[in-house]
Amino acid sequence: GTKSDKSYQVGQGLAKLAAAKGITEVCFDRGGYLYHGRVKQLAEGAREGGLKF
């Protein structure tokens, strides 16, 4: 898939790993990057995976 698709999948995987460790809420620091494109897809994937920001 595209880089954005892969970022979305990484976000979902991150949410699953966090849930397995009992982490349900995180602070999403973009590190100066715009909330756009791959950064946005990663965040949306993590949210759908159950992480709260």
C-alpha positions as CSV (number, residue, x, y, z in Angstrom):
1,G,0.0,0.0,0.0
2,T,0.9,3.6,0.2
3,K,3.0,5.2,2.9
4,S,-0.2,6.6,4.4
5,D,-1.8,3.1,4.5
6,K,1.3,1.7,6.2
7,S,1.3,4.6,8.7
8,Y,-2.4,3.7,9.5
9,Q,-1.4,0.1,10.1
10,V,1.5,1.1,12.3
11,G,-0.9,3.2,14.4
12,Q,-3.3,0.2,14.8
13,G,-0.4,-2.1,15.8
14,L,0.9,0.5,18.3
15,A,-2.6,0.7,19.9
16,K,-2.7,-3.1,20.2
17,L,0.8,-3.2,21.8
18,A,-0.1,-0.4,24.2
19,A,-3.4,-2.2,25.2
20,A,-1.5,-5.4,25.9
21,K,0.6,-3.4,28.4
22,G,-2.4,-1.7,30.0
23,I,-1.9,1.6,28.3
24,T,-5.1,3.2,27.1
25,E,-4.3,6.9,27.1
26,V,-1.3,8.7,25.5
27,C,0.0,12.2,24.7
28,F,0.5,12.6,21.0
29,D,3.5,14.9,20.4
30,R,3.9,15.5,16.7
31,G,7.4,16.9,17.2
32,G,6.8,19.9,15.1
33,Y,5.2,18.0,12.2
34,L,1.9,19.1,10.8
35,Y,-1.1,17.0,11.6
36,H,-1.4,15.9,8.0
37,G,-0.7,12.9,5.8
38,R,1.3,10.1,7.4
39,V,1.2,11.7,10.9
40,K,-2.6,12.0,10.7
41,Q,-3.0,8.4,9.4
42,L,-0.8,7.0,12.3
43,A,-2.9,8.9,14.8
44,E,-6.2,7.8,13.3
45,G,-5.1,4.2,13.2
46,A,-4.1,4.4,16.9
47,R,-7.4,5.9,17.8
48,E,-9.4,3.2,15.9
49,G,-7.2,0.7,17.7
50,G,-8.5,2.1,21.0
51,L,-5.9,4.6,22.2
52,K,-7.2,7.8,23.6
53,F,-5.2,11.0,23.0
